[in-house]
Amino acid sequence: MYYEDEAVHDIERTGNKITAVVDGSETYTVTLYVKADAVYNMTCTCPYAAKGEHCKHMVAVLLALEDGQLQEEPETDGRERTWKDIL
C-alpha cells in the first residue's frame, strides 16, 4: 500500500488546505480541505477520483496524517529573530 511504502510525501498545510504528493503508477496530488481539524472535502488528480470517487491515494494521505507526518510550522509574530533577540 502507498502509505506503508512511504509513497506519500511533500505534505503541506496552508490555511484550511492540506496537499500531499503520492507516488503510484503515476504521481498524484491529493488535496484535503479541513475545518476545525475535520476533513470536509478531498480531491485527487488520479482518474478514479476524477469520477467523483474516493481513491486509495486519499486513504494513504489520511493514514500519513493520522501517523503525524504533517509537521505544523510554529506560529511567529512575522519578524525574524536574531540570537541577540533571544538573549
Secondary structure, DSSP 8 states (H G I E B T S, - for coil): -TTTTT-EEEEEEETTEEEEEEESSSEEEEEEEEETTEEEEEEESSHHHHTT---HHHHHHHHHHHTT---------SS---HHHH-
